[in-house]
Every structure is written in C-alpha cells, then in structure tokens.
C-alpha cells in the first residue's frame, strides 16, 4: 500500500511517500519538506527520491495549501508517484484527541482535536488545518491519525492522576497522557528485536526539539515523562517542562499576564531557548555558545541534562532496575556529549558507556555500552527513530480493516 505521511509543524510541512507491505517491509519512495510556509517570502524546500542525496532549493510559497500542491507536483515530476491518485491513504502523527487510538480522521475526531488546541497549540491547530487542505487536494482518500498517547494506555491509573481536585480528573480529563508514542513504540520494538526478547526493563530516551523518556516493562509503557500536555516533563526546546504551578500563577499576577499570554510565554519563550538566551533552541548553537564561555548557555545544558538524569533514576525505580537504555531523536542519536553527560558516574547502577563506541557510532544504530557485563550490566543502544513506519503501519491496518483501532489493539513489532 502506498501511503503518504504528513508531519506538520506550526510553520513547516514534512512529508514522505512510503510503500509498505503485509510483512511491514517499508520502502521510502521519496520525501519532501518545506519550512517557513506561514509567512511571505522564501521557504527552504528539501527533497530526495528514495534514499538518494537530499537536494535543497529556495521557493516562494505561502500557506499549507500551496505547500501541499508544490510537494505533490514535485513527487510526480520526480517519478516518485505517477499521480496523486497513487496515494492510497494519508497517515498523520497526531498529538492529542479523546479516543487517542488510530482513527479515521472524521469531522468528529477533528472536533475532538480542536477541543485540545489550548493544550497542544503548536501541534493540534496546524494538523487540523493541514488535514483539511490535504482533503481538498487529494479528494476522498482515507485520512488516518495515529495518536501519540496510544502507546501509553498501559500506564497504571495511579500514575495518570495528579494531586489536583478529583473533579478536574473526572470532569475535565486532566491526567497524564504521555506523548512521542510513535517514537517510543519504534525504539522499543527495535530494542526487543536486538535483545531477542520484550521481557526487559527498558528506558527509551527520545531527545530532540521536544524530549521525553519512557519506562517500558514486558513490552508495555508503564510511565512517561510527559504529563497532561506537551508542556511538561523534560526541558523542551521552547517549552518549560515540569514546573511549580504556583510559580506560574505568581508570575501571571505580578506581570499582569492573561491565560493566553502566559501560555505563549511558557510555550515559546521558555525551555532551552529561554534559558540560554541566544535566540534559538538549537542545541548545537547552545553547545557552541557554552564552549565560548556563555554562562546562560551552559546553564541551559546543565538544566537539560540534570532533568534527564533525574528521570533515569526515577524510572529505574519504577521499573525495579534496568536492563537496557535506548537513545533516539535528533539529539539522542547525534550528540555524543549529551549521551555521555546523561550517563556519567552511573556505574553504581550498572551503567557505563564505551566512550569510543559512543563517538564512532554517533548517528548510527549500535551498542555503545562497555563490553564487559562487569563494567556495564545495562546495555545501551543508539537507535535512529522511525516514526513514519509506525504511522504507515497503523494507517494501513485501519484502512484495510475498515475501522478505528483502540490503543489496546495497537501492537507494533519488528
């Protein structure tokens, strides 16, 4: 089945065309990505056929509709597909709804997503808009949302509730959702394949523009660092992560901020960007600034790493020990320094990196823990994540079975 994958940001549109068969063998036929499409002027257009070299060009395009038409035109002209009609379904890595399974994106499901726009504004609103545009351009093909919390359905209820008034849980649905489900699902499935069993105590650590850690036991998620919203857990690129709620209320009162203004501050001007103070949340730039003596940039790195280390400790307790740790995501896969700092001085937990492997395997799949079990009882892997194959797999199932999938039904293995 030929499936289009849409990965939408507030101002960007990333896409892939994937051919996936009944054995989950996947072939990426092509990919095309656009940035800065919500404002007039130049946008960067990157694309490639299959696994070939990425080509970059600058285009003048504005809006998701124009962006979708440009991308589809390139797919046809490059021979990736002969016509947009070749696409049999579209799959989207959706963040938050109410059913949170793998769902045909009906008007009802889109309305559920709209209810959570305030909780996930950077994600839900652009997705709702873009799905509508894909419908206009591609017509009546199935559109499927694979919702991020679906992987975390197995987290026990006592970990999903908080200390808020009980009515907030029952009436408002304020509970731990957990996100990055497609990534944690892929990372864990690959770890099970490499380890030869799913009966392991596993931490999957997804570090990137947004970051999270998942505790997985006997093949199921039992905790995730994200809570109710994507503005929780670890320090994020521009989002604050875990906070003291009263500190937020105090700042709102002292600064005279409305709810919307405060939400914007903690979502767009906080996190790595807000702490480092160099105008970007790009960790490469922050590391560079720290190396040049920028104190705030160094503080941002220290805060980011410290949060990861604390979750590793906490989740190892939740799991009753560790057998395996996996790093994925742009930072997790490609930053030897961050991996090293996250795990330094953890020999007492049976965790020890091999520094040579950590550098040499950077960005590639492989085992980076010290060879001897006496040095590192916990096996440590880099696994480049592949959210698209997860989305494609469940999109294919939904279309072929002609029905939505509940979270409990969504098992993915490699």
Secondary structure, DSSP 8 states (H G I E B T S, - for coil): -EEEEEEE-SS-EEEEEEEE-TT--EEEEEEEEE--TTSSSEEEEEEEETTS--EEEEEE--SHHHHHHHHHHHHHHTTS-SSGGG--EEEEEE---SS-SEEE--HHHHHHHHHTTTTTHHHHHHHHHHHHHHHHHH-S-EEEEEEGGGGGTTS-HHHH--SS-HHHHHHH--S-----HHHHHHHHHHHHHHHT-S-SEEEEEE-SSS-EEEEEETTEEEEES--SSSSSSS--SSS--S--HHHHHHHHHHHT--HHHHHHHHHHSSHHHHHH-SS---HHHHHHHHHTT-HHHHHHHHHHHHHHHHHHHHHHHHHTS-SEEEEEHHHHHH-HHHHHHHHTT-GGGT--B-HHHHHHTTTS-EE-B-SSTTT-SSEEEE----HHHHHHHHHHHHHHHTS-B-GGG-----
